[in-house]
Structures are given as C-alpha cells and as structure tokens.
Amino acid sequence: MRIDKYLGFAILWFATALSANSVEIIKVTEGANSVTQRYDLVLIVQQLQAEVRSLRGQVENQQYALDSLKAQQLEMYTDLDGRLGGSSFKKTTATESDSPTKALLSGDEQQDYSTAFAYIKSQELPQAEAAFHEYIKRHPKAKRVSNATYWLGEVNLAQGKLLESSQFFSKLLADFSTSAKVPDAMYKLGRVYQRMGKANEAIAIWQQLVDSHPDAAAATLARNALK
C-alpha cells in the first residue's frame, strides 16, 4: 500500500510539473517484489529531478536572453529619442524634394510605409511628414496607421511644431489604445507638454505611463524624467 502511495505521488508530481514535456519513464513491472518496485521508483524520481534541473537551466537562459533584449531595446530607444529630440536632422523644406511625395508612394501598403519611414532614417523631416500623411490617406485601415500617426507626432516635435505634435500623440492614445506605440506616445506627449511649459500635464502623463506600462522602455525614460 505504501509503495502504491509513493508511486501515485511521483506520477502526480510529474503530470503537474512537466505536463508539457515528454520524459521516458521506467515502468514498474506488475507482480514485481517490493525491492524491485522501490528500485524502479527511485529511478523514476531521479529522472524527474534531472528533467526539472534541465528545465530550470532553460528558463534561466531564456530569462537572460529576455533581459538582454530589453537592455538593447532601451539603448536603441534612448538613442532614437535623443536624435529626434536634438538638432541632428537636416533642416530641409518640402520643396527641396525633386519628386512629389505622391509619386514616390506605389500604392502597396508595405512599400509605402517603408518609403515614408526611409525619410525618417535619412533625417528629412518635411518629406517624412508629407509621406506619412499620404500613407494614412491611401491606407486608412492598415494596421500600421497607428505607427504612422506616432511618427507624425515625432516629426512635428522634431520640427518644433508642438501643437501639431501633441495632437498626433493624443490621437494615437485615443484611437489606438491597444497599439504597441502607446507607451512611446505617452512619453513623447509628456515631452511636448514639458516644452510647452505644461509641467503638471507632463508629470501626469509620465506617471500614468509608469503605472500602466511599467516594463516598457519608455517607462524607464519617464521614471528618469520624473526624478
């Protein structure tokens, strides 16, 4: 009876802790004597312990990889934030572009977004603004409309057009509340408020960001801004 209880406990433990993993288990032979059953049970437990140690190692490796990705994300976001908020962009005008924006957009949603974003990477703000406006006009139901709205907020902020920037960031928060760009938009809206002299509004949106998206890279920047 005690052997049955031990065996039942081992099987229950295995099914609960390792239900998503298959482990080759030594079967207890029916009719075997108690010594053999005890030996089989010991082997079962040893196998389970070895599997648990292996899974723990995998979890630790995955956690390390996740932490590394978060650190890289924060570094890249901080770098982008600094460049967009600084003076490193080319101060060009829309008339400096030889080809009209509409002619550069192909009508293909993915290609049009890439074309608009290329102006961000080449630091041509007026062209980027015009291209993202045209992208939204051509593809109003595309999934990346929320991203385009965010980048319109960014390019207007970088050009010093604070009112327009705040309107785009606020639109993203109101119309695309599930977008992955929400934390970034909240942080940047706080930056806009700060530059507009609205300190209380900036503090409020940053605190809201920290509370609602504590693990986001933008939340780390918000915490630093609140200090």
Beta strands, then each sheet from edge to edge (+ up, - down):
end
